[in-house]
């Protein structure tokens, strides 16, 4: 375990602050009133960081982002936390600085950190064969794919397991209907169901031959984590990365709005999708609220948390899940699923940035420019608080 003292210091910094709501354009913020934002802005203004604040608000206006949060840490201490826009579908409630959001593929950073910690503790090994350890039954009347037992933990961490969506055209984390039909399910597939289904699906390349980004590989890792720890995947993340003390700030996402805690924002969908929760293809629902069962994707993208927790994690681990060193290069992780876009940016100069939005834009990477936008603003900061 690494950095527990620094993690506690970070979590306690600014404790109890940054929750005062103001209305941009209605309240004078010390000469920086952001009059054209016209959306709620919560949290304490930090005058030294007005350039960052302005950049975030301008980006959200220009890109029509309904709601978001921004957290910034300097040398392991949170120095900025604000909420922007609205957290509810009717756009009446402001986003709090501590609101929780889906973090999508940033979940993979937590997955990697947990797996690497288990390897360090001797509970797993990089050359372990996950499909041998899990020992799941191949679907009835199907044959087990050759090469599965050659896949190692290391292969999965490095996206070298053998699956290539660009070649196969099939991404199992988004194929609820096909998987439910193949396994004769009357409910959404779980992570283990998806792994079982893939036992009989061909690989597109020999494990270790190359690296191709794989959501499924990280889903497998989270199922392996549950087997190794005896805990659910979110419980294992909380236990290993945070000493178990962030249950209200890091948890498994819920597909349906009624199942989400009050602190979590509402998500904005670009359109409607077949209802994957009822498996009724002709019943369409907002994609973020039923078209994508987030509970089933495990370590590929199921976690929900807030910017402070991301910054706490970032103080101890890189976005690759490795222990954070004094001379780590700049690393960035993005996440994007229906209704959410996220970024954790480790600049390598002592400044870490976490951004969470409750929409994804019209394409998967539509909001990725937030990185350069905030980097430019950070470059204009002369004095840090």
Secondary structure, 3 states (H helix, E strand, C coil): CCCHHHHHHHHHCCCCCCCCEEEECCECCCCCCCCCCCCEEECCCCHHHHHHHHHHHHHHHHCCCCEEEEEEEECCEEEEEEEEEECCCCCCCECCCCCEEECHHHHHHHHHHHHHHHHHCCCCCCCCCHHHHHCCCCCCCCCCCCCHHHCCHHHHHCCCCCCCHHHHCCCHHHCHHHHHHHHCCCCCCCHHHHHHHHCCCCCCCCCCCCCCCCHHHHHHHHHHHHHHHCCCHHHHHHHHHHCCCCCCCEEECCCCHHHCCCCECCCCCCCEEEECCCCEEEEEEEHHHCCCCHHHCHHHCCEEECHHHHHHHHHHECCCCCECCCCCCCEEEEEEECCEEEEEEECCCCEEEEEEECCCCCCCCCCCCHHHHHHHHHCCCCCCC
